[in-house]
Amino acid sequence: MAQQDNVEYYKRLGVEKDATHKELRNAFAKKVMTVHPDKGGDEAEFAALHNAYEVLIDERKRRIYDRYGPDALGRTAEGLFSDTFRAGEFSGVDDDKTTKTTRELEALRKENDTLQRQMLILKPETENKYASSFESWLRNRDPIQNKVITSADIMKDIGVCESSYDKVNLPPLRSFIAEYTSTGQELPETVRQRQYDLPTELKWGQVLVHVLAAPITRLDHQLSRFYALHDTKMPAFPAPAGAEGVGVVLKVGPGVETLKERDLVLPGSPVLGTWRRLAVLKAEDLIPFPPTELSPTMVSTFYSFLTAYRLLEDFGSLRPGDTILQSGADSTVGMAVIQICKILKIKTINLVEDSDDFDDVSDTLHAMGANYVWKNTGSIVDRLKKARSGGLPRLGLDCIGSTTLSRICEAMFPEGTVVVYATTTNRVDRFPYIPLMFNGLSIRGFWLWQWLKDNAESVPEVVDKVLPLMEENKFDLEVQHWKQVDESFSAAIKERNSVLEFASVDEAMRVLSATESPENQD
């Protein structure tokens, strides 16, 4: 189901595709005066106008219409998701006949792949040596050289002369912030909390953001132990802590065209620092998120669903009925993987660290759709033999490393794929040579923040696929809610899957009005 240029409803109301709610209401009221049956208008025309208005004024329906067209409005969120997953290969997973056909197509695909591998493509010996040299240079050149330098890039690297624009003034503001002060230890030993003063003005490209909610993730714990990230300039200590979260824009500085007040935003970098109430940030470091009735806590976990979606979409060539194996299944990403797989009819084998509450965790994951929940100890291969789960895993997902990665690799289907997307150990104790050599296993890496950097334009597409499921409560994450963050932070940081709740959108927007009065501070 490809994205379409759906403009009919907008034309019916006589508005542009980026029309605001106010513009939609005004346009509808104006049209009603002429097409309403009581005014002598055509009843069918009025019904069509009213239907267009009802769709476009509803943010969720509008997103679906914009991407998939009017026919998609009657589909369930699960149906839309499965129809668009892996270019439609999961379409109709609830239909046994369709699933059978899919399996038959899969068998043909594998046979074709085998034939392709047996083919030998010969290049003519007279190939131009200069063309060959050019191809080699093009293939091996630094990818950054492919970038087209724009005026925005120049302003980013060099900056904009401060005398060339008017800054946006802010009143005196103070805010809670949690900062890394050291590394090499577990949370919360490396973090301190305090009140800090915000800048009194917004410079070129900056915005004032109120953080609404911020989860405490595996990456946060990793940074506490190893304060380093690949291809990322780490802020000097003390450095703002918190990788993920959602905020709302309170004030926009000069030169900002991509954001406006009241826009929801997600961090585009893991080092912006989301464990704080207020922040002045660069607009270019933020990713817009569409308006939604979801709670800020749920939106703050969106990157868990984004990670899960990309892992299942991009790796393993999965089909309905396949099996995946994952570690860290009780993390927010792990729970997202389970719930997406349930929709797609993919079986999940889930590894969880042994703990006193293992039985409770197991019950929770089974309720979400997990097929198997095992303690992350001992041989996975032996358990697979005893479980008779219906097939070896074709895709493995690891967020731990150490011996866990090796044990997952040993349990995989021949020519399967294992993806490492996080680590809590930063090491592999035993490299899986045997699965690599004799079973054709592939080990891949996935780094969410690099994907965001390279594919920022693709984020809205994933949002349009995943958000309807979240809005219809088809997804749920077992998280612990922590309010009064100033007082509860130290306790929250020690618990599993905690989310710091700073404010609702309306509460945050009241801070915006308070900024007009210097004596009022956050």
N, C-alpha and C positions, 0 to 999 in steps of 0.2 A: 504494500500500500504506500505508494510514493507521495511525497508532498506535492500539493497542487497550488495553483494560483487562484485561490478561492476568494472572489471579490463580489459575487452576485448579491449577497446580503448587504454588503456595504453600499453597492450601487442602489439597491432598493431603498435604502434610507438616505442616500445622497451624501454620504460622508466618506472621508479617506480611511484607509486601512488602519491608521494609527490614531483614530478618533478616540477622545477621552469619554468617560462615562457622561460627563456634562454635555458634550457635543452630541452623543447618541440620544440622550433624553430630549434635547432641544430639537434635533432633527425629527425624532419620532412624533413629538408634540405638533410640530409644524405639518408633517405629512398627514397626521390623523385628521386635521381640520378639513382636509380635502377628500380623503378616501374613506372616511368612516361612513358606514351605511346610513346612519342618522343624518349625515350631511349630503346624502345623495350619491355616495360613492359605491363602488362595486364591493360586494361582500367577500368575494374570493381574493381580490386585491388587498383588502384590509387584513384578511387572515394571513396572507403571505407577508405583509408588512409587519404585523404583530409577531409572527414567528421569527422573522429576521431580528427584530429588536430583542425578543426574549433570549435568543441565542447569543447575540453580541454583548448584551449587558451582563451576562453571566461569564465570569472570567474563565471558568473551567470549560464550558461549552464553546466559548470563543476560541480557546487554544486548539481544541479538537477540530473545529470547523476550519480554522486557518490552515492547519497542517493536512487534514485528511478529507475535508469536504463534508457536505450535508449528510451523505449516506452513513458516515461514521458516528453521527450523533446518537443513533439508536443502539449502538453496540455497547456491550459491557466493557469495563476497563480491562478485564482479563482477555476478552476477545481481541480488543485493539492491540494489546501488548503482544499476545502470541502471534497475531497476524503480521506484525511488523518486525518480530525478532528474527535475526539472521535472514533478512531479506525474504521473509514469508515462509521459511522452511518449517516453522512450527504452526502454520495456519491450520486451524481445525484440530488441535491436539485432543479435543474432547470426543472427536468422532473416530470410532474404532476403524472404520473403513479408510478414513484419511490416514490414520496412523499406519495401517497396513501398507497403503500405497507409498507412504514415506519410507518405510523400511525397504520396500522393493526398489525404490529409487536409490536408496543408500547403497544397496547391494550392487546396482549397476554402476554407481559412482565409484565404488571401490574397485570394481573390475576395470573400469576405464583408467583409474589412477595406476593400476598395475601395468596395463598396456602402455601407458605413457612413460612409465619408468623404464620399460624394456626398449623403448624407441631410442635410437641414436641419431641425433641431428648433426649432420656434417656441414661445416662451413667450407665454401670453395677455397682452395689453396691460393687462388689469385686475389684474395681479399686485399683491398688497398691498405698498406701498412700505415698510411697516415690516418685513415679512418679508424683503424684499430687503436692507434696511439691516442686519438681524440676521445674514443669511447673509454679507454682506460683512465685518462685524466678526468673525464666527466664523472666516472663511477667512483673515483677515489678522492675527489676534491672535498674540501671541508664544506659540510652542509650549510654553514652560516654564510658562505659566499653566494648562495642562491637567493639571499634576501635582497629585496629591493629597498633601498634607503629612501625614506620619505621625510618630509619636514617634521613630522611628529617624532621620528626617530632622532633627528638632530636635536630637537628641543629636549628630548628625554636625556640624551647624553651630555649636552652642553648646558641646558637650562634656558630659561627665559629671563631676560633682563627685568629685574623687579620694578624698575622705573617706567616700564612700558605698559603697565596695567595697574588697575585699581584692586587692591586686596579687599577681601571681605572680612570685616571686623567681627570678632567674637567677644562676648563678655567674659569676665573671669570665671573659669570652670575648674572644678576638681573632680577626680574620678578614682574609683577603686581600680587597681591594677595588680596582677600577679606577674612576677618576673623571675627568670632564671638568673641565679647569682653564681652558680658553679655547675659542674657536671661530674659524672662518675659515681653517682649514688642514685638510689631509688627516690621517687617522689614520696613525700613532699620535702625531702631534705635539701633539694637543690633550688627550691622556690621560696620567695618571700612575697608577702602582700603588703601593700601600702596605699596611701592616697597620693596622687600626683597632679600637678597643675598642667592644664592643656595650653597650647599656644593661644594667643589672643587674636590671631588672624589666620585666614586661609589664603595660602599662596597659590600660584598657578597650578592648576590640575588637582588641587586637594579638595577633600570633602570631610565634613564632620559626620561621624557615624556613631549611632548608639547601638551597641551589641545587645541583641535580644536574648540569645541563648548560645551556649558554647559547650560541646561535649568534651569529656576528658578521654582521649583516644590512646590506642597503642603507640601511635607516633609520639605523643607527648611523653609517655613513659620511656620510649626509646631515646628521645632527646635528653631526658634527664640522665640517662646512663652514658650516651655517646652523643655529645653536642656537635654533630657534623652531619651534613646532607650532601649528596652528590650534586655537583653543578649548582650549588646554592650558596650565596654569600651570607654567612651567619652573622647576625648582629652581635656586637661586643656586649659582654656582661656589664651591667645588668640588662637583660634582653626580655622584651615582652613575651610571655608564654601563651600557649594555646594555638593549635594549628587550625581547627575547624570551628564553624559557628555560622550564625546568621545575624545580620544587623540591618538597621534602617537608616537611610540618609536623612540627616536633619538639616544640613546646610551645604550648599554647593559653592565652591570657590570659582575664581575666574578661569576661563579656558576649558571648563568641564562641559562637554556636550553629550556624553553617553549616559549621564545619570541626572536625576532630578530629586527634589525633596519627596520623601515618603517611599522611595524605591527600596525594595529589599535587595540585599547584596550578600554574596558569599565571598570568602577570601580566595584570591587567585594565587597566593603564595603561602607556604606553611609557616612562615616566620613573621607574619604581620602582628600576631599577638591578639588572640580573641578573648583571653581571660581578663577582660577589663570592661568597664561600663561605657566609657566614651573614648573615642580615638579620632585623631586627625590622620587621614590616610590618603594616598594617591588614588585617584579614580581608576587609573590604568591597572592597579593591583586588585581590583574588585570585579566580581562577575555578577551581573544583574540576575535577579530571580523574579519570576512573574508574581503578580498579586495572588494571594491564596487565603482561604479561610483556615488553613492548617495552623496548628499551634506553632509558635517559634521553636519549641523544643523538637517537634517533629521535623521542621525544616532544617534545623541545625544538624540533623543526622543524614541529610540528603547525600552527602559524599559517600556514606556507607553504601547506599543503594546504587550510586553512580559507579563505585568501585566494583560492586557485585555484578552489575549489568555488563560492564566492560570485560570483566574476567570471563563471563559466560558467553558473551557475544563474540569476543575476539579470539578465543583460544579453544582448542579441542575439537572443533567441527562437530559439536554435539547435535544429537537427534533425540526425539522423544523416546523414552525407554532406556536411555543411556544412564550411566552411573558416574557421579563425581565423588571425590574424597577430599575433605578439607580439615585442616587444623584450625584451632581458635574459633570453633563453631559458636561459642557463646559470646563472641564479640559482636558488635553491631554489624560489621561486614558479614560475619558468618551467619547471623540471623537473616540478613537480607538475602544472602545466597540461598538459604533454605527456602524462603518464601517465594523467590523467583522460580526456583526449580520446581516447586509444587505446582505453580501455574503452568509450567512448560512440560510437566510429566517427566521430569528428570529425577532419578533416585539420588539421595544424598547419604553418604556415610560421614559421620561427624565426630571429630576427635575433640575432647574437652579435657583440660587438666584435672587430675584427681584432687578432690577437695571434700570437705565435710558436707557441702550442699550439692554434691554431684547429682543425687537422685532428683532434687528439685530442679536443677538445671536441665537434666535429661527430660523430665516431664514437660518443661517449658518448650524445649526444642521440638519434642514430638508433637506438641499441640500446634506448633507453627508449620508442621509438615515434614519434619525430619524422619527418614526411614530407619536409620540406625544412629545411636549415640553411644560412643565408646570412650572409655578412659584412654588418655594418650600415654599408654604404657604397653610394653611388650610387643609382640609381633603382630603387625596388621595382617600379614599374609595368612597366618594361622587362623585368625578370626574370620577372615573372608571365607576360608574353606569351611569353617563350622557354620557360618551364617547362611551360606548358599544364597547370596543376595541377588543372584540372577545375572551376574556379569561383573568382570573386573572393571575398576574405574578407568574411564578414558581421559578424564581430566582430574588433576590433583592441584589443590590450592594450599599454599603454605605461607603462614605469617609468623613462624617461629624460628626456623633454622635448626642448627645443632643436629641431634640425632633424629628429630622429627622429620626433617626433609629427607634424610636417607631412608627412613622406614616407609615414607609415602612413596618414594621412587620404586622401592622393591615390590610394592603392591600393585603397580600399575599394569594396565592392559598393554600388550606389545604395541610399540609405536604410539603410545599415549603421550600426553603432555602434562608436565608439572610446571605451575607458575608460582614464582616467589614474588609476593606483592608487599611484604613487610617482614620485619625481623625483630625479635626481642633478645637475640643472642649475638647477632653480628658475626656468626661463625657457622661452619659445617664441620661436625666432629668426624664424620666418615663419609667420604665422597662416594656416590653410588656408581662405581665403575661398571659393575655387572649389568644393571639395567640399561646403561648407556650403550655398552658395547654389543650386547647380545639381543636386547629387546628393542633397540632403535628408539629408546626413550628420548624425548626432547625436554630440556629444562629452559624455561623462558623467565624473563623478568618483567614486571609491570610496576610502574611508579606513577600513581595517580597525578601527582603534581606536575610531572613531565608531560603527561597526557593533556592536562589542562593547558599547559603552556603551548603545546603544539596544536591543540584542537579546540581552542576556545570557541570557535564558530560552531562546533558540533554540540556544545552543551545544551542549547535550547531544544535540539532534537531529542536528546535523552530525557530532558525535563518533560517534554510533551508526552513521552511514552510512560515514564515512571510516575509522574505527579498524579494523574487520574487514579491510579491504584492507591496512592497514599491518601488522596482525598475521599475515596470510597471506603477507607478503612480496611483495605485488603492487605495492607502491610502494617505490621506492628513491631516495635522494638521494646524489649524489656529494659527500660532505663530507669535510673533513680533520679528523681527531681530534687534540685537543691535551690531553694529561694534564700533571701537574705544572705547573699553570697559573701558579704564582708565577714559575717559571723560563722558561716558554715563551710567556708572554703577548705579549711584544713581537714575536716571530716570527709568532705565530698571527694577529695583527691585520692583518698585511700580505698574507695569503694569501686566495684566493677560497674562499668557503663554508666557513669554519672554524667549528668547534664547540669551545668550552671545556668539558672534562669534569672536573667537580669530585669526584663520588663516585657510587657506586651507592646504591640505597635502603638496602641493608643496612649499607653503610659509614656512611651518614648517620645511621642509627638508632643506631649505636654511639656517635655523638657525643651522642645523647640520653642514654644511660646515663652518659656521661662528665660530663655537666653536673651530675650529682648530686654529683660530687667537685670542689670548688673548685680543687684543685691541677692538675686536668687541663684543658687548654685546647686549642681547635682550632688 
